[in-house]
Amino acid sequence: MASVMSFKYAKAIDIEWETDGEDVNLPTEVKLPPEIDETDDDAICDYLSDEYGWLVIAYKVQMPNGEIR
């Protein structure tokens, strides 16, 4: 039986950034602060873009219970 990891926070994972072809070292996984609603795609994209200065093309969210959406 596989174990499911449980977290106290949601994470944006498998993040793909729009870098306009520039060679930039950006994270592919970011812990989301508690004030960000992990079901609000606009809020997550805004947070990531504001935090790192680049637009987000795609990402997944790993919920605190380990579920990925």
C-alpha positions in Angstrom: 0.0 0.0 0.0 1.4 3.4 -1.0 1.6 6.0 1.6 0.2 9.5 1.0 2.3 12.4 2.2 0.4 15.1 4.1 1.4 18.7 4.2 0.1 21.7 6.2 0.2 23.9 3.1 -0.6 23.7 -0.6 2.2 23.9 -3.2 2.2 24.9 -6.8 4.2 22.1 -8.6 5.3 21.4 -12.1 5.3 25.2 -12.8 6.0 26.2 -16.4 7.1 29.8 -16.8 6.9 32.2 -19.8 10.4 33.6 -20.0 10.5 35.0 -23.5 13.3 32.6 -24.3 15.6 34.0 -21.6 17.7 31.5 -19.6 16.2 32.1 -16.2 16.6 30.0 -13.1 13.0 29.8 -11.7 11.5 27.2 -9.3 9.2 24.4 -10.5 7.7 24.1 -7.0 6.6 26.8 -4.6 4.8 26.6 -1.2 1.7 28.8 -1.3 1.1 31.1 1.6 -2.0 30.4 3.7 -3.7 33.6 2.5 -3.8 32.2 -1.1 -6.9 30.1 -1.9 -5.5 26.9 -3.4 -8.6 26.6 -5.6 -8.4 30.1 -7.0 -6.3 29.9 -10.2 -6.2 33.6 -10.7 -4.9 34.2 -7.2 -2.2 31.5 -7.6 -1.0 32.9 -11.0 -1.0 36.4 -9.6 1.0 35.4 -6.6 3.6 33.5 -8.6 4.0 36.2 -11.1 4.2 38.9 -8.5 6.7 36.9 -6.4 9.0 35.9 -9.3 8.4 38.6 -12.0 7.5 36.1 -14.8 4.2 34.9 -16.2 3.0 31.4 -15.5 2.1 29.1 -18.5 0.9 26.1 -16.4 1.1 24.5 -13.0 -0.6 21.9 -10.8 -1.5 22.3 -7.1 -0.6 19.7 -4.5 -3.2 20.1 -1.8 -2.3 19.8 1.9 -3.7 16.2 1.9 -1.4 15.2 -1.0 -4.1 15.3 -3.7 -2.9 16.9 -7.0 -5.3 19.0 -9.0 
